[in-house]
Amino acid sequence: MQNPYRTRLLLLLGTLALLITAAIIIPPVRKAYEDKKKPRTLVFRLKEDTVTRFDLLFDNTAITAVKTNGGWRIIAPAEYPGDMMEMTANVKNFNTLSILTIITNPAGDYGLDKPTAQFSIWEGKKQHTIVVGKRTFDEEGYYIRYGKEYFAVEAIFIDALKKSVKDLRNKDFMDIVSQDVIALSIDNGISFKRISRTNWSCAGVPVADTIKIVDFIQRIERLKATGFAPDDAKPEFYGFAYGITMRVALEDATSREVRFAKRGETAYAIRTGDPVMYEVDASFISELKRPASFYQREKTATNAEGTPK
């Protein structure tokens, strides 16, 4: 004879199993259903950390950038290291193509037979390409084709994709963190050495002003290229024979050696081991040429008791 308590227990366990299964399965299914019902707002969504390449084609400009283990690089129209922040920002631009209108009649005059631009991005081997036609009648958007779909998207997001090689090239030629600097020297006789995190020395100066030295090193950390000389530029034609060299030593036993020069109102920098000639803020040359006396700590005025006023 079958035990009624055993039967009830089995029924309860079966019901509990069904409830647990439903609790696991139903929420994601419901979310997927609700997401499907929501109006579409973006042309596509990217998993940004899986992006490996993008191509930009507009106004006779053709740029290809790829992501490698060493970071982003431009590989066309020529090879250059990429600016990590600019590259990441441009990937995000692909992820913000906001839809104004979903076009259901692709036979209209959208200018897509003579595209004004084409942008592609890869998630691994998956390619997304948008073809850009003319502006919408109110000038607020562009008509685009994505696969077999047609949209009007906000113009600001299309224009944001139109980056130049200059925009995307690496500009952080110093590549230092000020807190990692342990020594710095300049051709004019300046020589700083870090004694401790809060104390620096300057050759030829009895008592150095640590605040001024740290301010200068932080200025170097913030120094970025404002542009680039032509790839075939000859340093001797840009005043480098009369330039000034700065050397920076870091905690990790690496160093940076950069020579600066000025031609007219523009200053340039060449880092040893790097073939690129960078345009830099011309006012930095004047800061490089400061005498050691500039870094002398000023004496504090005292009263009759010898305490600071």
C-alpha positions as CSV (number, residue, x, y, z in Angstrom):
1,M,0.0,0.0,0.0
2,Q,1.4,3.4,-1.0
3,N,2.3,5.8,1.8
4,P,0.0,8.9,1.6
5,Y,2.5,11.1,3.4
6,R,5.2,10.1,0.9
7,T,2.9,11.0,-2.0
8,R,2.1,14.4,-0.5
9,L,5.8,15.0,0.1
10,L,6.6,14.2,-3.6
11,L,3.8,16.5,-4.7
12,L,5.1,19.3,-2.5
13,L,8.7,18.8,-3.8
14,G,7.5,18.8,-7.4
15,T,5.5,22.0,-6.8
16,L,8.5,23.6,-5.2
17,A,10.7,22.7,-8.1
18,L,8.3,24.2,-10.5
19,L,8.1,27.4,-8.5
20,I,11.9,27.7,-8.4
21,T,12.2,27.0,-12.1
22,A,9.5,29.6,-12.8
23,A,11.3,32.1,-10.6
24,I,14.5,31.6,-12.5
25,I,13.1,31.6,-16.0
26,I,10.2,34.0,-16.0
27,P,12.0,37.3,-15.1
28,P,14.5,37.2,-18.0
29,V,11.8,36.1,-20.4
30,R,9.5,38.9,-19.2
31,K,12.4,41.4,-19.4
32,A,13.2,40.3,-23.0
33,Y,9.6,40.7,-23.9
34,E,9.3,44.1,-22.4
35,D,12.5,45.2,-24.0
36,K,11.2,44.1,-27.3
37,K,8.1,46.2,-26.8
38,K,10.1,49.4,-26.0
39,P,10.6,51.8,-28.9
40,R,14.0,51.4,-30.5
41,T,16.2,54.4,-29.7
42,L,19.7,53.4,-31.1
43,V,20.8,52.0,-34.4
44,F,22.8,49.3,-32.6
45,R,24.3,48.6,-29.2
46,L,28.0,47.7,-28.8
47,K,29.8,45.8,-26.1
48,E,32.5,48.4,-26.1
49,D,35.2,46.3,-24.5
50,T,35.0,43.8,-27.4
51,V,35.6,46.4,-30.1
52,T,38.8,45.7,-32.1
53,R,38.6,48.0,-35.1
54,F,36.9,51.0,-36.7
55,D,37.0,52.6,-40.1
56,L,36.1,56.2,-40.9
57,L,35.4,57.3,-44.5
58,F,34.3,60.9,-45.1
59,D,35.3,64.1,-47.0
60,N,38.2,62.3,-48.8
61,T,39.5,61.1,-45.4
62,A,40.0,57.3,-44.8
63,I,41.1,56.2,-41.4
64,T,41.5,52.7,-40.0
65,A,42.3,52.1,-36.3
66,V,42.8,48.8,-34.6
67,K,43.1,47.7,-31.0
68,T,46.0,45.5,-30.1
69,N,47.5,44.2,-26.9
70,G,49.5,47.4,-26.7
71,G,46.4,49.6,-27.1
72,W,44.9,51.5,-30.1
73,R,46.9,52.2,-33.2
74,I,46.1,54.0,-36.5
75,I,47.1,51.8,-39.4
76,A,45.8,53.9,-42.3
77,P,46.4,56.3,-44.0
78,A,49.8,55.8,-42.1
79,E,50.8,54.1,-38.9
80,Y,50.7,56.1,-35.6
81,P,50.2,55.3,-32.0
82,G,46.6,56.2,-31.0
83,D,45.4,58.5,-28.3
84,M,43.7,56.1,-25.8
85,M,41.1,58.6,-24.6
86,E,40.2,59.8,-28.1
87,M,39.9,56.2,-29.4
88,T,37.7,55.2,-26.5
89,A,35.5,58.2,-27.0
90,N,35.1,57.5,-30.7
91,V,34.0,53.9,-29.9
92,K,31.4,55.4,-27.5
93,N,30.3,57.7,-30.4
94,F,29.3,54.6,-32.4
95,N,27.2,53.5,-29.4
96,T,25.2,56.8,-29.3
97,L,23.6,56.8,-32.8
98,S,20.2,58.1,-31.6
99,I,17.3,57.4,-33.9
100,L,15.0,60.3,-34.9
101,T,12.9,58.3,-37.3
102,I,12.6,54.7,-38.5
103,I,12.1,54.9,-42.2
104,T,9.7,52.3,-43.6
105,N,9.8,53.5,-47.2
106,P,13.4,53.1,-48.5
107,A,12.5,54.3,-52.0
108,G,12.6,58.0,-50.9
109,D,15.4,60.4,-51.8
110,Y,17.8,60.1,-48.9
111,G,21.0,60.7,-50.8
112,L,22.2,57.1,-50.1
113,D,22.9,56.5,-53.8
114,K,25.8,59.0,-53.4
115,P,26.9,58.5,-49.8
116,T,28.6,61.4,-48.0
117,A,30.3,59.1,-45.4
118,Q,30.6,55.5,-44.3
119,F,31.6,54.3,-40.8
120,S,32.3,50.7,-39.7
121,I,33.1,49.2,-36.4
122,W,33.9,45.6,-35.4
123,E,33.0,43.6,-32.3
124,G,35.5,40.8,-32.8
125,K,34.5,39.5,-36.2
126,K,31.0,41.1,-36.2
127,Q,30.9,44.2,-38.4
128,H,28.5,47.1,-38.1
129,T,28.5,49.5,-41.0
130,I,26.4,52.7,-41.5
131,V,26.2,54.5,-44.8
132,V,25.4,58.2,-44.5
133,G,23.3,60.1,-47.0
134,K,22.1,63.7,-47.0
135,R,20.8,65.8,-44.1
136,T,17.1,65.7,-43.2
137,F,14.9,68.6,-44.3
138,D,15.2,70.3,-41.0
139,E,19.0,69.9,-40.9
140,E,18.7,68.2,-37.5
141,G,19.7,64.7,-38.7
142,Y,21.2,62.5,-41.4
143,Y,19.6,59.7,-43.4
144,I,21.5,56.5,-43.0
145,R,21.4,52.9,-44.0
146,Y,22.3,50.1,-41.6
147,G,22.2,46.7,-43.4
148,K,18.7,46.7,-44.9
149,E,17.3,49.2,-42.4
150,Y,16.9,52.9,-43.0
151,F,16.9,55.7,-40.3
152,A,17.1,59.4,-39.7
153,V,19.6,59.9,-36.9
154,E,20.7,62.9,-35.0
155,A,23.4,64.9,-36.9
156,I,25.5,65.6,-33.8
157,F,26.3,61.9,-33.4
158,I,27.2,61.4,-37.0
159,D,29.4,64.5,-37.0
160,A,31.1,63.3,-33.8
161,L,32.4,60.3,-35.7
162,K,34.3,62.5,-38.2
163,K,37.6,62.4,-36.4
164,S,40.9,63.4,-38.2
165,V,44.2,61.6,-37.9
166,K,45.4,64.5,-35.7
167,D,42.4,64.0,-33.4
168,L,43.2,60.3,-32.9
169,R,47.0,60.4,-32.7
170,N,48.8,60.0,-29.4
171,K,49.6,63.4,-27.9
172,D,51.0,62.3,-24.5
173,F,54.6,62.2,-25.6
174,M,55.9,62.6,-22.1
175,D,53.9,59.7,-20.7
176,I,54.7,60.3,-17.1
177,V,52.9,60.6,-13.7
178,S,54.4,63.4,-11.6
179,Q,54.4,61.3,-8.4
180,D,56.8,58.8,-10.1
181,V,59.4,61.3,-11.0
182,I,62.6,61.0,-8.9
183,A,65.0,63.4,-10.8
184,L,64.9,65.9,-13.6
185,S,67.7,67.8,-15.4
186,I,67.8,70.4,-18.1
187,D,70.7,71.6,-20.3
188,N,70.8,75.0,-18.7
189,G,72.1,73.5,-15.5
190,I,68.9,72.8,-13.7
191,S,69.0,69.6,-11.7
192,F,66.2,68.5,-9.4
193,K,66.4,65.4,-7.1
194,R,63.6,64.0,-4.9
195,I,64.7,63.7,-1.3
196,S,61.3,62.6,-0.1
197,R,57.7,62.9,-1.2
198,T,57.5,66.3,0.3
199,N,61.1,67.5,-0.2
200,W,63.2,68.3,-3.3
201,S,66.6,69.7,-3.9
202,C,67.9,71.9,-6.7
203,A,71.6,72.0,-7.7
204,G,73.1,75.4,-6.9
205,V,70.3,76.4,-4.5
206,P,70.8,76.2,-0.7
207,V,67.1,75.7,0.1
208,A,64.9,74.7,-2.8
209,D,61.2,75.7,-3.1
210,T,59.6,72.2,-3.3
211,I,56.2,73.7,-4.2
212,K,57.7,75.4,-7.3
213,I,59.5,72.2,-8.3
214,V,56.4,70.0,-7.9
215,D,54.3,72.6,-9.9
216,F,56.8,72.4,-12.7
217,I,56.8,68.6,-12.8
218,Q,53.0,68.5,-12.8
219,R,53.2,71.0,-15.7
220,I,55.3,68.5,-17.6
221,E,52.8,65.7,-16.8
222,R,50.0,67.8,-18.3
223,L,52.1,68.8,-21.4
224,K,50.4,67.4,-24.5
225,A,51.1,67.9,-28.2
226,T,48.9,70.5,-29.9
227,G,49.8,69.2,-33.3
228,F,52.4,67.4,-35.4
229,A,55.1,68.5,-37.8
230,P,55.0,66.7,-41.3
231,D,56.3,63.2,-41.2
232,D,59.2,64.1,-43.5
233,A,60.2,67.2,-41.4
234,K,63.9,67.6,-40.9
235,P,64.8,68.6,-37.2
236,E,67.7,70.8,-38.4
237,F,65.1,73.1,-40.2
238,Y,63.1,73.5,-37.0
239,G,65.8,74.9,-34.7
240,F,66.8,71.7,-32.9
241,A,70.5,72.5,-33.3
242,Y,69.9,75.3,-30.8
243,G,67.3,73.5,-28.7
244,I,67.3,72.5,-25.1
245,T,67.1,69.0,-23.7
246,M,65.2,67.8,-20.6
247,R,65.8,64.4,-19.0
248,V,63.3,62.9,-16.5
249,A,64.1,59.8,-14.3
250,L,61.2,57.7,-12.9
251,E,60.8,55.3,-10.0
252,D,60.6,52.2,-12.3
253,A,64.2,52.9,-13.6
254,T,62.9,54.2,-16.9
255,S,63.6,57.7,-18.2
256,R,62.4,60.2,-20.8
257,E,64.7,62.4,-22.8
258,V,63.1,65.2,-24.9
259,R,64.6,68.0,-26.9
260,F,62.7,71.1,-27.4
261,A,63.1,73.9,-30.0
262,K,61.3,76.9,-31.3
263,R,60.8,78.0,-34.9
264,G,59.0,81.3,-35.2
265,E,56.1,81.3,-32.8
266,T,55.8,77.5,-32.7
267,A,57.6,75.2,-30.4
268,Y,58.4,71.5,-31.2
269,A,59.6,68.5,-29.2
270,I,61.3,65.2,-30.1
271,R,61.5,62.4,-27.7
272,T,64.5,60.1,-28.0
273,G,63.5,56.9,-29.6
274,D,60.3,58.4,-31.1
275,P,60.5,59.6,-34.8
276,V,57.5,62.0,-34.3
277,M,58.1,65.7,-34.1
278,Y,55.4,67.2,-31.8
279,E,54.1,70.7,-31.7
280,V,53.8,72.0,-28.1
281,D,52.8,75.1,-26.2
282,A,55.5,77.7,-27.0
283,S,55.3,79.2,-23.5
284,F,56.8,76.0,-22.1
285,I,60.2,76.9,-23.7
286,S,60.4,79.9,-21.4
287,E,59.6,77.7,-18.4
288,L,62.4,75.4,-19.3
289,K,64.9,78.2,-19.4
290,R,64.2,79.5,-15.9
291,P,67.4,79.9,-13.9
292,A,68.1,77.8,-10.7
293,S,67.5,81.0,-8.6
294,F,63.8,80.8,-9.6
295,Y,63.6,77.6,-7.4
296,Q,65.2,79.2,-4.4
297,R,62.8,79.2,-1.4
298,E,62.1,82.8,-0.4
299,K,63.1,83.8,3.2
300,T,60.2,84.1,5.5
301,A,60.1,87.5,7.3
302,T,60.2,87.2,11.1
303,N,59.4,89.4,14.0
304,A,61.7,90.3,16.9
305,E,61.1,86.9,18.6
306,G,62.2,85.1,15.4
307,T,58.7,83.7,14.6
308,P,57.1,84.2,11.1
309,K,55.1,87.4,10.8
